[in-house]
Amino acid sequence: MKETFGETLSIEMTNMLIMAISASFVQFLAGVQMTTGYERTSDLIVQQNHSRSSTV
């Protein structure tokens, strides 16, 4: 009885740990994508400003 209870408990804890790690990993990926997207847009704006200043 004790062994089975311990096994189920450890399995539940492992599943919770895996879910928490995957959730944090997804959030990390989303944050990286947001930062890279922001950097890309800022680079585009900088390029547009350079092209405008060069044409003028």
mmCIF file as Biopython writes it, N, C-alpha, C and O atoms, coordinates in Angstrom:
data_model
#
loop_
_atom_site.group_PDB
_atom_site.id
_atom_site.type_symbol
_atom_site.label_atom_id
_atom_site.label_alt_id
_atom_site.label_comp_id
_atom_site.label_asym_id
_atom_site.label_entity_id
_atom_site.label_seq_id
_atom_site.pdbx_PDB_ins_code
_atom_site.Cartn_x
_atom_site.Cartn_y
_atom_site.Cartn_z
_atom_site.occupancy
_atom_site.B_iso_or_equiv
_atom_site.auth_seq_id
_atom_site.auth_asym_id
_atom_site.pdbx_PDB_model_num
ATOM 1   N N  . MET A ? 1  ? 0.833  -1.201 0.000   1.0 0.0 1  A 1 
ATOM 2   C CA . MET A ? 1  ? 0.000  0.000  0.000   1.0 0.0 1  A 1 
ATOM 3   C C  . MET A ? 1  ? 0.869  1.253  0.000   1.0 0.0 1  A 1 
ATOM 4   O O  . MET A ? 1  ? 0.647  2.187  -0.771  1.0 0.0 1  A 1 
ATOM 5   N N  . LYS A ? 2  ? 1.866  1.247  0.888   1.0 0.0 2  A 1 
ATOM 6   C CA . LYS A ? 2  ? 2.719  2.435  0.960   1.0 0.0 2  A 1 
ATOM 7   C C  . LYS A ? 2  ? 3.508  2.603  -0.344  1.0 0.0 2  A 1 
ATOM 8   O O  . LYS A ? 2  ? 3.653  3.718  -0.846  1.0 0.0 2  A 1 
ATOM 9   N N  . GLU A ? 3  ? 4.019  1.489  -0.890  1.0 0.0 3  A 1 
ATOM 10  C CA . GLU A ? 3  ? 4.829  1.587  -2.109  1.0 0.0 3  A 1 
ATOM 11  C C  . GLU A ? 3  ? 3.993  2.132  -3.268  1.0 0.0 3  A 1 
ATOM 12  O O  . GLU A ? 3  ? 4.437  3.031  -3.982  1.0 0.0 3  A 1 
ATOM 13  N N  . THR A ? 4  ? 2.781  1.592  -3.461  1.0 0.0 4  A 1 
ATOM 14  C CA . THR A ? 4  ? 1.951  2.064  -4.574  1.0 0.0 4  A 1 
ATOM 15  C C  . THR A ? 4  ? 1.614  3.539  -4.389  1.0 0.0 4  A 1 
ATOM 16  O O  . THR A ? 4  ? 1.643  4.308  -5.349  1.0 0.0 4  A 1 
ATOM 17  N N  . PHE A ? 5  ? 1.293  3.940  -3.150  1.0 0.0 5  A 1 
ATOM 18  C CA . PHE A ? 5  ? 0.974  5.347  -2.898  1.0 0.0 5  A 1 
ATOM 19  C C  . PHE A ? 5  ? 2.185  6.227  -3.221  1.0 0.0 5  A 1 
ATOM 20  O O  . PHE A ? 5  ? 2.052  7.287  -3.833  1.0 0.0 5  A 1 
ATOM 21  N N  . GLY A ? 6  ? 3.360  5.771  -2.799  1.0 0.0 6  A 1 
ATOM 22  C CA . GLY A ? 6  ? 4.563  6.540  -3.091  1.0 0.0 6  A 1 
ATOM 23  C C  . GLY A ? 6  ? 4.821  6.618  -4.587  1.0 0.0 6  A 1 
ATOM 24  O O  . GLY A ? 6  ? 5.235  7.660  -5.096  1.0 0.0 6  A 1 
ATOM 25  N N  . GLU A ? 7  ? 4.578  5.521  -5.292  1.0 0.0 7  A 1 
ATOM 26  C CA . GLU A ? 7  ? 4.801  5.523  -6.742  1.0 0.0 7  A 1 
ATOM 27  C C  . GLU A ? 7  ? 3.853  6.498  -7.433  1.0 0.0 7  A 1 
ATOM 28  O O  . GLU A ? 7  ? 4.279  7.289  -8.274  1.0 0.0 7  A 1 
ATOM 29  N N  . THR A ? 8  ? 2.563  6.442  -7.077  1.0 0.0 8  A 1 
ATOM 30  C CA . THR A ? 8  ? 1.604  7.358  -7.703  1.0 0.0 8  A 1 
ATOM 31  C C  . THR A ? 8  ? 1.963  8.796  -7.367  1.0 0.0 8  A 1 
ATOM 32  O O  . THR A ? 8  ? 1.863  9.677  -8.222  1.0 0.0 8  A 1 
ATOM 33  N N  . LEU A ? 9  ? 2.382  9.044  -6.129  1.0 0.0 9  A 1 
ATOM 34  C CA . LEU A ? 9  ? 2.740  10.398 -5.723  1.0 0.0 9  A 1 
ATOM 35  C C  . LEU A ? 9  ? 3.935  10.889 -6.543  1.0 0.0 9  A 1 
ATOM 36  O O  . LEU A ? 9  ? 3.937  12.019 -7.032  1.0 0.0 9  A 1 
ATOM 37  N N  . SER A ? 10 ? 4.946  10.035 -6.690  1.0 0.0 10 A 1 
ATOM 38  C CA . SER A ? 10 ? 6.129  10.440 -7.451  1.0 0.0 10 A 1 
ATOM 39  C C  . SER A ? 10 ? 5.759  10.674 -8.915  1.0 0.0 10 A 1 
ATOM 40  O O  . SER A ? 10 ? 6.287  11.586 -9.550  1.0 0.0 10 A 1 
ATOM 41  N N  . ILE A ? 11 ? 4.856  9.856  -9.450  1.0 0.0 11 A 1 
ATOM 42  C CA . ILE A ? 11 ? 4.442  10.036 -10.849 1.0 0.0 11 A 1 
ATOM 43  C C  . ILE A ? 11 ? 3.721  11.369 -11.002 1.0 0.0 11 A 1 
ATOM 44  O O  . ILE A ? 11 ? 3.966  12.109 -11.955 1.0 0.0 11 A 1 
ATOM 45  N N  . GLU A ? 12 ? 2.823  11.675 -10.051 1.0 0.0 12 A 1 
ATOM 46  C CA . GLU A ? 12 ? 2.113  12.948 -10.131 1.0 0.0 12 A 1 
ATOM 47  C C  . GLU A ? 12 ? 3.091  14.112 -10.026 1.0 0.0 12 A 1 
ATOM 48  O O  . GLU A ? 12 ? 2.985  15.085 -10.772 1.0 0.0 12 A 1 
ATOM 49  N N  . MET A ? 13 ? 4.046  14.014 -9.099  1.0 0.0 13 A 1 
ATOM 50  C CA . MET A ? 13 ? 5.036  15.077 -8.940  1.0 0.0 13 A 1 
ATOM 51  C C  . MET A ? 13 ? 5.861  15.234 -10.217 1.0 0.0 13 A 1 
ATOM 52  O O  . MET A ? 13 ? 6.152  16.355 -10.634 1.0 0.0 13 A 1 
ATOM 53  N N  . THR A ? 14 ? 6.237  14.122 -10.833 1.0 0.0 14 A 1 
ATOM 54  C CA . THR A ? 14 ? 7.015  14.188 -12.073 1.0 0.0 14 A 1 
ATOM 55  C C  . THR A ? 14 ? 6.205  14.848 -13.177 1.0 0.0 14 A 1 
ATOM 56  O O  . THR A ? 14 ? 6.724  15.680 -13.921 1.0 0.0 14 A 1 
ATOM 57  N N  . ASN A ? 15 ? 4.924  14.477 -13.287 1.0 0.0 15 A 1 
ATOM 58  C CA . ASN A ? 15 ? 4.079  15.090 -14.312 1.0 0.0 15 A 1 
ATOM 59  C C  . ASN A ? 15 ? 3.947  16.587 -14.073 1.0 0.0 15 A 1 
ATOM 60  O O  . ASN A ? 15 ? 4.035  17.374 -15.015 1.0 0.0 15 A 1 
ATOM 61  N N  . MET A ? 16 ? 3.734  16.991 -12.813 1.0 0.0 16 A 1 
ATOM 62  C CA . MET A ? 16 ? 3.627  18.416 -12.495 1.0 0.0 16 A 1 
ATOM 63  C C  . MET A ? 16 ? 4.930  19.125 -12.846 1.0 0.0 16 A 1 
ATOM 64  O O  . MET A ? 16 ? 4.912  20.224 -13.400 1.0 0.0 16 A 1 
ATOM 65  N N  . LEU A ? 17 ? 6.057  18.500 -12.526 1.0 0.0 17 A 1 
ATOM 66  C CA . LEU A ? 17 ? 7.353  19.114 -12.812 1.0 0.0 17 A 1 
ATOM 67  C C  . LEU A ? 17 ? 7.535  19.282 -14.318 1.0 0.0 17 A 1 
ATOM 68  O O  . LEU A ? 17 ? 7.985  20.330 -14.781 1.0 0.0 17 A 1 
ATOM 69  N N  . ILE A ? 18 ? 7.182  18.237 -15.084 1.0 0.0 18 A 1 
ATOM 70  C CA . ILE A ? 18 ? 7.317  18.307 -16.545 1.0 0.0 18 A 1 
ATOM 71  C C  . ILE A ? 18 ? 6.422  19.411 -17.099 1.0 0.0 18 A 1 
ATOM 72  O O  . ILE A ? 18 ? 6.840  20.179 -17.966 1.0 0.0 18 A 1 
ATOM 73  N N  . MET A ? 19 ? 5.184  19.490 -16.594 1.0 0.0 19 A 1 
ATOM 74  C CA . MET A ? 19 ? 4.267  20.526 -17.081 1.0 0.0 19 A 1 
ATOM 75  C C  . MET A ? 19 ? 4.810  21.910 -16.758 1.0 0.0 19 A 1 
ATOM 76  O O  . MET A ? 19 ? 4.749  22.809 -17.597 1.0 0.0 19 A 1 
ATOM 77  N N  . ALA A ? 20 ? 5.340  22.091 -15.550 1.0 0.0 20 A 1 
ATOM 78  C CA . ALA A ? 20 ? 5.873  23.394 -15.153 1.0 0.0 20 A 1 
ATOM 79  C C  . ALA A ? 20 ? 7.065  23.764 -16.028 1.0 0.0 20 A 1 
ATOM 80  O O  . ALA A ? 20 ? 7.180  24.908 -16.468 1.0 0.0 20 A 1 
ATOM 81  N N  . ILE A ? 21 ? 7.950  22.806 -16.282 1.0 0.0 21 A 1 
ATOM 82  C CA . ILE A ? 21 ? 9.134  23.081 -17.108 1.0 0.0 21 A 1 
ATOM 83  C C  . ILE A ? 21 ? 8.708  23.432 -18.531 1.0 0.0 21 A 1 
ATOM 84  O O  . ILE A ? 21 ? 9.228  24.380 -19.119 1.0 0.0 21 A 1 
ATOM 85  N N  . SER A ? 22 ? 7.765  22.673 -19.086 1.0 0.0 22 A 1 
ATOM 86  C CA . SER A ? 22 ? 7.318  22.940 -20.458 1.0 0.0 22 A 1 
ATOM 87  C C  . SER A ? 22 ? 6.642  24.302 -20.531 1.0 0.0 22 A 1 
ATOM 88  O O  . SER A ? 22 ? 6.843  25.035 -21.499 1.0 0.0 22 A 1 
ATOM 89  N N  . ALA A ? 23 ? 5.842  24.656 -19.521 1.0 0.0 23 A 1 
ATOM 90  C CA . ALA A ? 23 ? 5.155  25.954 -19.532 1.0 0.0 23 A 1 
ATOM 91  C C  . ALA A ? 23 ? 6.176  27.087 -19.477 1.0 0.0 23 A 1 
ATOM 92  O O  . ALA A ? 23 ? 6.071  28.055 -20.231 1.0 0.0 23 A 1 
ATOM 93  N N  . SER A ? 24 ? 7.164  26.970 -18.588 1.0 0.0 24 A 1 
ATOM 94  C CA . SER A ? 24 ? 8.181  28.016 -18.485 1.0 0.0 24 A 1 
ATOM 95  C C  . SER A ? 24 ? 8.999  28.081 -19.771 1.0 0.0 24 A 1 
ATOM 96  O O  . SER A ? 24 ? 9.407  29.163 -20.194 1.0 0.0 24 A 1 
ATOM 97  N N  . PHE A ? 25 ? 9.241  26.923 -20.398 1.0 0.0 25 A 1 
ATOM 98  C CA . PHE A ? 25 ? 9.994  26.902 -21.651 1.0 0.0 25 A 1 
ATOM 99  C C  . PHE A ? 25 ? 9.212  27.614 -22.750 1.0 0.0 25 A 1 
ATOM 100 O O  . PHE A ? 25 ? 9.783  28.363 -23.542 1.0 0.0 25 A 1 
ATOM 101 N N  . VAL A ? 26 ? 7.888  27.373 -22.791 1.0 0.0 26 A 1 
ATOM 102 C CA . VAL A ? 26 ? 7.051  28.037 -23.801 1.0 0.0 26 A 1 
ATOM 103 C C  . VAL A ? 26 ? 7.065  29.544 -23.569 1.0 0.0 26 A 1 
ATOM 104 O O  . VAL A ? 26 ? 7.183  30.317 -24.520 1.0 0.0 26 A 1 
ATOM 105 N N  . GLN A ? 27 ? 6.945  29.965 -22.306 1.0 0.0 27 A 1 
ATOM 106 C CA . GLN A ? 27 ? 6.983  31.392 -22.000 1.0 0.0 27 A 1 
ATOM 107 C C  . GLN A ? 27 ? 8.330  31.979 -22.416 1.0 0.0 27 A 1 
ATOM 108 O O  . GLN A ? 27 ? 8.383  33.082 -22.960 1.0 0.0 27 A 1 
ATOM 109 N N  . PHE A ? 28 ? 9.418  31.250 -22.164 1.0 0.0 28 A 1 
ATOM 110 C CA . PHE A ? 28 ? 10.749 31.723 -22.546 1.0 0.0 28 A 1 
ATOM 111 C C  . PHE A ? 28 ? 10.848 31.891 -24.060 1.0 0.0 28 A 1 
ATOM 112 O O  . PHE A ? 28 ? 11.379 32.889 -24.545 1.0 0.0 28 A 1 
ATOM 113 N N  . LEU A ? 29 ? 10.329 30.902 -24.812 1.0 0.0 29 A 1 
ATOM 114 C CA . LEU A ? 29 ? 10.357 30.991 -26.272 1.0 0.0 29 A 1 
ATOM 115 C C  . LEU A ? 29 ? 9.541  32.182 -26.739 1.0 0.0 29 A 1 
ATOM 116 O O  . LEU A ? 29 ? 9.975  32.920 -27.623 1.0 0.0 29 A 1 
ATOM 117 N N  . ALA A ? 30 ? 8.362  32.379 -26.158 1.0 0.0 30 A 1 
ATOM 118 C CA . ALA A ? 30 ? 7.515  33.509 -26.549 1.0 0.0 30 A 1 
ATOM 119 C C  . ALA A ? 30 ? 8.244  34.821 -26.268 1.0 0.0 30 A 1 
ATOM 120 O O  . ALA A ? 30 ? 8.199  35.741 -27.085 1.0 0.0 30 A 1 
ATOM 121 N N  . GLY A ? 31 ? 8.909  34.913 -25.131 1.0 0.0 31 A 1 
ATOM 122 C CA . GLY A ? 31 ? 9.643  36.129 -24.806 1.0 0.0 31 A 1 
ATOM 123 C C  . GLY A ? 31 ? 10.774 36.370 -25.790 1.0 0.0 31 A 1 
ATOM 124 O O  . GLY A ? 31 ? 11.002 37.506 -26.204 1.0 0.0 31 A 1 
ATOM 125 N N  . VAL A ? 32 ? 11.483 35.322 -26.166 1.0 0.0 32 A 1 
ATOM 126 C CA . VAL A ? 32 ? 12.577 35.471 -27.135 1.0 0.0 32 A 1 
ATOM 127 C C  . VAL A ? 32 ? 12.022 35.937 -28.475 1.0 0.0 32 A 1 
ATOM 128 O O  . VAL A ? 32 ? 12.597 36.825 -29.105 1.0 0.0 32 A 1 
ATOM 129 N N  . GLN A ? 33 ? 10.917 35.351 -28.917 1.0 0.0 33 A 1 
ATOM 130 C CA . GLN A ? 33 ? 10.326 35.755 -30.190 1.0 0.0 33 A 1 
ATOM 131 C C  . GLN A ? 33 ? 9.905  37.219 -30.136 1.0 0.0 33 A 1 
ATOM 132 O O  . GLN A ? 33 ? 10.109 37.958 -31.099 1.0 0.0 33 A 1 
ATOM 133 N N  . MET A ? 34 ? 9.317  37.647 -29.013 1.0 0.0 34 A 1 
ATOM 134 C CA . MET A ? 34 ? 8.886  39.042 -28.889 1.0 0.0 34 A 1 
ATOM 135 C C  . MET A ? 34 ? 10.088 39.975 -28.965 1.0 0.0 34 A 1 
ATOM 136 O O  . MET A ? 34 ? 10.039 40.988 -29.663 1.0 0.0 34 A 1 
ATOM 137 N N  . THR A ? 35 ? 11.169 39.650 -28.255 1.0 0.0 35 A 1 
ATOM 138 C CA . THR A ? 35 ? 12.336 40.528 -28.257 1.0 0.0 35 A 1 
ATOM 139 C C  . THR A ? 35 ? 12.966 40.574 -29.647 1.0 0.0 35 A 1 
ATOM 140 O O  . THR A ? 35 ? 13.346 41.648 -30.115 1.0 0.0 35 A 1 
ATOM 141 N N  . THR A ? 36 ? 13.083 39.431 -30.310 1.0 0.0 36 A 1 
ATOM 142 C CA . THR A ? 36 ? 13.676 39.423 -31.649 1.0 0.0 36 A 1 
ATOM 143 C C  . THR A ? 36 ? 12.784 40.200 -32.609 1.0 0.0 36 A 1 
ATOM 144 O O  . THR A ? 36 ? 13.289 40.944 -33.449 1.0 0.0 36 A 1 
ATOM 145 N N  . GLY A ? 37 ? 11.467 40.042 -32.499 1.0 0.0 37 A 1 
ATOM 146 C CA . GLY A ? 37 ? 10.551 40.783 -33.363 1.0 0.0 37 A 1 
ATOM 147 C C  . GLY A ? 37 ? 10.693 42.279 -33.131 1.0 0.0 37 A 1 
ATOM 148 O O  . GLY A ? 37 ? 10.694 43.057 -34.085 1.0 0.0 37 A 1 
ATOM 149 N N  . TYR A ? 38 ? 10.814 42.692 -31.862 1.0 0.0 38 A 1 
ATOM 150 C CA . TYR A ? 38 ? 10.971 44.113 -31.547 1.0 0.0 38 A 1 
ATOM 151 C C  . TYR A ? 38 ? 12.281 44.637 -32.124 1.0 0.0 38 A 1 
ATOM 152 O O  . TYR A ? 38 ? 12.320 45.730 -32.688 1.0 0.0 38 A 1 
ATOM 153 N N  . GLU A ? 39 ? 13.350 43.863 -31.984 1.0 0.0 39 A 1 
ATOM 154 C CA . GLU A ? 39 ? 14.636 44.291 -32.534 1.0 0.0 39 A 1 
ATOM 155 C C  . GLU A ? 39 ? 14.552 44.417 -34.051 1.0 0.0 39 A 1 
ATOM 156 O O  . GLU A ? 39 ? 15.101 45.354 -34.631 1.0 0.0 39 A 1 
ATOM 157 N N  . ARG A ? 40 ? 13.865 43.473 -34.695 1.0 0.0 40 A 1 
ATOM 158 C CA . ARG A ? 40 ? 13.743 43.530 -36.152 1.0 0.0 40 A 1 
ATOM 159 C C  . ARG A ? 40 ? 12.985 44.781 -36.576 1.0 0.0 40 A 1 
ATOM 160 O O  . ARG A ? 40 ? 13.396 45.470 -37.509 1.0 0.0 40 A 1 
ATOM 161 N N  . THR A ? 41 ? 11.873 45.078 -35.893 1.0 0.0 41 A 1 
ATOM 162 C CA . THR A ? 41 ? 11.096 46.263 -36.260 1.0 0.0 41 A 1 
ATOM 163 C C  . THR A ? 41 ? 11.929 47.519 -36.037 1.0 0.0 41 A 1 
ATOM 164 O O  . THR A ? 41 ? 11.899 48.430 -36.866 1.0 0.0 41 A 1 
ATOM 165 N N  . SER A ? 42 ? 12.676 47.586 -34.929 1.0 0.0 42 A 1 
ATOM 166 C CA . SER A ? 42 ? 13.503 48.761 -34.673 1.0 0.0 42 A 1 
ATOM 167 C C  . SER A ? 42 ? 14.585 48.871 -35.745 1.0 0.0 42 A 1 
ATOM 168 O O  . SER A ? 42 ? 14.894 49.976 -36.193 1.0 0.0 42 A 1 
ATOM 169 N N  . ASP A ? 43 ? 15.165 47.747 -36.164 1.0 0.0 43 A 1 
ATOM 170 C CA . ASP A ? 43 ? 16.163 47.776 -37.233 1.0 0.0 43 A 1 
ATOM 171 C C  . ASP A ? 43 ? 15.538 48.296 -38.519 1.0 0.0 43 A 1 
ATOM 172 O O  . ASP A ? 43 ? 16.152 49.090 -39.232 1.0 0.0 43 A 1 
ATOM 173 N N  . LEU A ? 44 ? 14.315 47.852 -38.822 1.0 0.0 44 A 1 
ATOM 174 C CA . LEU A ? 44 ? 13.637 48.323 -40.028 1.0 0.0 44 A 1 
ATOM 175 C C  . LEU A ? 44 ? 13.419 49.827 -39.945 1.0 0.0 44 A 1 
ATOM 176 O O  . LEU A ? 44 ? 13.635 50.541 -40.924 1.0 0.0 44 A 1 
ATOM 177 N N  . ILE A ? 45 ? 12.992 50.315 -38.781 1.0 0.0 45 A 1 
ATOM 178 C CA . ILE A ? 45 ? 12.756 51.754 -38.622 1.0 0.0 45 A 1 
ATOM 179 C C  . ILE A ? 45 ? 14.064 52.509 -38.818 1.0 0.0 45 A 1 
ATOM 180 O O  . ILE A ? 45 ? 14.092 53.548 -39.478 1.0 0.0 45 A 1 
ATOM 181 N N  . VAL A ? 46 ? 15.150 51.988 -38.244 1.0 0.0 46 A 1 
ATOM 182 C CA . VAL A ? 46 ? 16.451 52.652 -38.385 1.0 0.0 46 A 1 
ATOM 183 C C  . VAL A ? 46 ? 16.859 52.678 -39.855 1.0 0.0 46 A 1 
ATOM 184 O O  . VAL A ? 46 ? 17.347 53.698 -40.343 1.0 0.0 46 A 1 
ATOM 185 N N  . GLN A ? 47 ? 16.664 51.560 -40.567 1.0 0.0 47 A 1 
ATOM 186 C CA . GLN A ? 47 ? 17.021 51.517 -41.985 1.0 0.0 47 A 1 
ATOM 187 C C  . GLN A ? 47 ? 16.192 52.529 -42.769 1.0 0.0 47 A 1 
ATOM 188 O O  . GLN A ? 47 ? 16.722 53.221 -43.638 1.0 0.0 47 A 1 
ATOM 189 N N  . GLN A ? 48 ? 14.892 52.622 -42.469 1.0 0.0 48 A 1 
ATOM 190 C CA . GLN A ? 48 ? 14.039 53.583 -43.172 1.0 0.0 48 A 1 
ATOM 191 C C  . GLN A ? 48 ? 14.526 55.003 -42.906 1.0 0.0 48 A 1 
ATOM 192 O O  . GLN A ? 48 ? 14.589 55.819 -43.825 1.0 0.0 48 A 1 
ATOM 193 N N  . ASN A ? 49 ? 14.872 55.302 -41.657 1.0 0.0 49 A 1 
ATOM 194 C CA . ASN A ? 49 ? 15.350 56.641 -41.332 1.0 0.0 49 A 1 
ATOM 195 C C  . ASN A ? 49 ? 16.651 56.936 -42.084 1.0 0.0 49 A 1 
ATOM 196 O O  . ASN A ? 49 ? 16.827 58.044 -42.592 1.0 0.0 49 A 1 
ATOM 197 N N  . HIS A ? 50 ? 17.554 55.971 -42.160 1.0 0.0 50 A 1 
ATOM 198 C CA . HIS A ? 50 ? 18.812 56.172 -42.883 1.0 0.0 50 A 1 
ATOM 199 C C  . HIS A ? 50 ? 18.536 56.423 -44.362 1.0 0.0 50 A 1 
ATOM 200 O O  . HIS A ? 50 ? 19.136 57.315 -44.960 1.0 0.0 50 A 1 
ATOM 201 N N  . SER A ? 51 ? 17.635 55.646 -44.954 1.0 0.0 51 A 1 
ATOM 202 C CA . SER A ? 51 ? 17.342 55.813 -46.375 1.0 0.0 51 A 1 
ATOM 203 C C  . SER A ? 51 ? 16.707 57.184 -46.610 1.0 0.0 51 A 1 
ATOM 204 O O  . SER A ? 51 ? 17.017 57.844 -47.602 1.0 0.0 51 A 1 
ATOM 205 N N  . ARG A ? 52 ? 15.831 57.613 -45.720 1.0 0.0 52 A 1 
ATOM 206 C CA . ARG A ? 52 ? 15.196 58.928 -45.882 1.0 0.0 52 A 1 
ATOM 207 C C  . ARG A ? 52 ? 16.244 60.029 -45.798 1.0 0.0 52 A 1 
ATOM 208 O O  . ARG A ? 52 ? 16.267 60.936 -46.629 1.0 0.0 52 A 1 
ATOM 209 N N  . SER A ? 53 ? 17.115 59.946 -44.786 1.0 0.0 53 A 1 
ATOM 210 C CA . SER A ? 53 ? 18.111 61.000 -44.610 1.0 0.0 53 A 1 
ATOM 211 C C  . SER A ? 53 ? 19.069 61.012 -45.807 1.0 0.0 53 A 1 
ATOM 212 O O  . SER A ? 53 ? 19.515 62.084 -46.218 1.0 0.0 53 A 1 
ATOM 213 N N  . SER A ? 54 ? 19.392 59.856 -46.367 1.0 0.0 54 A 1 
ATOM 214 C CA . SER A ? 54 ? 20.319 59.807 -47.495 1.0 0.0 54 A 1 
ATOM 215 C C  . SER A ? 54 ? 19.641 60.378 -48.741 1.0 0.0 54 A 1 
ATOM 216 O O  . SER A ? 54 ? 20.281 61.078 -49.526 1.0 0.0 54 A 1 
ATOM 217 N N  . THR A ? 55 ? 18.342 60.082 -48.929 1.0 0.0 55 A 1 
ATOM 218 C CA . THR A ? 55 ? 17.651 60.603 -50.107 1.0 0.0 55 A 1 
ATOM 219 C C  . THR A ? 55 ? 17.500 62.114 -49.984 1.0 0.0 55 A 1 
ATOM 220 O O  . THR A ? 55 ? 17.606 62.827 -50.982 1.0 0.0 55 A 1 
ATOM 221 N N  . VAL A ? 56 ? 17.254 62.615 -48.766 1.0 0.0 56 A 1 
ATOM 222 C CA . VAL A ? 56 ? 17.112 64.064 -48.563 1.0 0.0 56 A 1 
ATOM 223 C C  . VAL A ? 56 ? 18.502 64.659 -48.469 1.0 0.0 56 A 1 
ATOM 224 O O  . VAL A ? 56 ? 18.645 65.869 -48.297 1.0 0.0 56 A 1 
#
